[in-house]
Amino acid sequence: MILYVINNFSTISLALLITAGLLGIIVKMKCDRKNGKSSCGSSCSGCPGAKTCHK
């Protein structure tokens, strides 16, 4: 098992970095939504999804 980890260390570390980055993005988006920030950056008056945006 340890030989497998040693031989594939670069692939494993890259996968962990990508996973950590995606989790960070998801957490940031959840915090922004909880604080009432919009992800699109425009006004809600003309948005077709305005009813579901700030639930």
Backbone bond lengths (Angstrom), bond angles and torsions (degrees), N, CA, C in turn:
res aa  C-N    CA-C-N  psi(-1)  N-CA   C-N-CA  omega(-1)  CA-C   N-CA-C  phi
1 M - - - 1.458 - - 1.529 110.71 -
2 I 1.328 116.23 -44.49 1.462 119.40 -178.76 1.527 110.69 -65.57
3 L 1.327 116.67 -31.80 1.465 120.63 177.87 1.530 110.54 -66.32
4 Y 1.324 116.30 -38.17 1.460 121.00 176.91 1.525 110.59 -62.14
5 V 1.324 116.98 -43.61 1.462 121.59 -179.61 1.528 110.11 -65.21
6 I 1.309 117.16 -42.06 1.463 120.69 179.60 1.523 111.05 -64.54
7 N 1.320 117.15 -42.54 1.469 120.75 -178.41 1.526 112.45 -70.49
8 N 1.314 117.70 -27.06 1.466 121.65 -176.85 1.524 112.42 -115.44
9 F 1.314 117.96 26.91 1.463 121.86 -175.58 1.524 112.13 -60.96
10 S 1.321 117.61 -42.44 1.472 119.48 -178.05 1.525 111.22 -65.63
11 T 1.316 117.57 -39.74 1.462 120.92 179.32 1.524 110.75 -67.81
12 I 1.322 116.58 -42.63 1.456 121.03 -179.75 1.521 110.88 -65.54
13 S 1.327 116.91 -43.20 1.464 119.44 -179.12 1.529 111.37 -67.82
14 L 1.321 117.68 -37.50 1.464 120.71 177.26 1.529 110.66 -65.11
15 A 1.319 117.20 -41.64 1.461 120.49 178.33 1.525 110.79 -63.83
16 L 1.327 117.52 -39.26 1.466 120.66 177.72 1.523 111.80 -66.24
17 L 1.333 117.21 -39.20 1.467 120.25 177.82 1.525 111.75 -64.76
18 I 1.316 116.81 -43.14 1.462 120.74 179.72 1.533 109.96 -65.12
19 T 1.328 117.06 -42.55 1.462 121.10 178.52 1.522 111.15 -62.63
20 A 1.329 117.02 -43.22 1.465 120.75 178.52 1.529 110.69 -63.02
21 G 1.322 117.67 -40.08 1.458 120.95 178.20 1.520 112.20 -64.18
22 L 1.323 116.46 -43.18 1.466 119.75 178.67 1.522 111.52 -65.68
23 L 1.324 117.10 -40.88 1.463 119.66 176.98 1.524 111.50 -63.45
24 G 1.326 116.89 -38.23 1.458 120.62 177.08 1.515 112.27 -63.04
25 I 1.317 116.18 -40.91 1.468 120.71 178.45 1.527 110.47 -64.79
26 I 1.326 116.67 -43.32 1.464 120.44 -179.51 1.523 110.94 -64.35
27 V 1.325 117.62 -43.28 1.469 121.09 178.95 1.520 110.38 -63.33
28 K 1.341 117.60 -42.26 1.472 121.60 178.69 1.524 111.03 -62.19
29 M 1.330 116.70 -42.08 1.459 119.92 179.36 1.530 111.26 -65.55
30 K 1.335 117.41 -39.38 1.465 120.29 178.08 1.522 110.96 -65.21
31 C 1.326 117.27 -42.43 1.470 120.52 178.86 1.518 110.88 -64.56
32 D 1.320 117.61 -42.20 1.459 121.03 178.69 1.525 110.94 -63.47
33 R 1.328 116.74 -41.33 1.456 119.42 -179.67 1.528 110.72 -67.18
34 K 1.333 116.32 -38.44 1.465 120.51 179.57 1.529 110.60 -65.51
35 N 1.346 117.60 -31.96 1.457 122.27 -179.91 1.520 112.64 -87.12
36 G 1.332 118.12 2.31 1.455 121.96 175.55 1.513 114.88 86.32
37 K 1.326 117.79 11.41 1.461 119.67 178.15 1.513 109.80 -82.27
38 S 1.315 116.33 142.37 1.458 121.90 -179.87 1.520 110.05 -88.41
39 S 1.311 116.13 144.38 1.458 119.93 179.41 1.525 112.12 -83.65
40 C 1.325 117.14 -21.13 1.463 118.83 -176.99 1.531 112.27 -89.22
41 G 1.315 118.62 -27.04 1.449 121.46 176.26 1.516 115.33 86.98
42 S 1.328 118.26 2.59 1.461 119.62 179.35 1.523 110.01 -113.50
43 S 1.313 115.10 -179.19 1.463 119.02 -178.01 1.520 110.41 -76.45
44 C 1.308 115.95 153.98 1.462 121.20 -177.48 1.532 112.40 -87.20
45 S 1.312 118.44 -8.70 1.460 120.12 -174.06 1.520 112.50 -64.16
46 G 1.304 118.60 -35.26 1.460 120.35 -178.73 1.521 113.70 -105.31
47 C 1.312 116.67 9.06 1.462 120.99 -176.49 1.521 110.93 -85.75
48 P 1.330 118.05 130.36 1.472 119.55 179.33 1.536 112.22 -70.71
49 G 1.315 118.81 -20.75 1.454 121.47 179.54 1.518 113.54 -101.41
50 A 1.315 117.97 22.30 1.463 122.23 -175.61 1.529 112.34 -64.75
51 K 1.319 117.87 -29.57 1.467 120.45 -178.35 1.526 111.35 -71.00
52 T 1.319 117.73 -31.25 1.456 121.50 -176.89 1.524 112.09 -96.60
53 C 1.299 118.37 -7.73 1.468 122.57 -173.08 1.522 112.06 -69.93
54 H 1.298 119.84 -43.10 1.460 123.02 -171.38 1.523 113.14 -114.12
55 K 1.328 116.69 43.82 1.466 119.69 178.75 1.499 109.81 -81.30
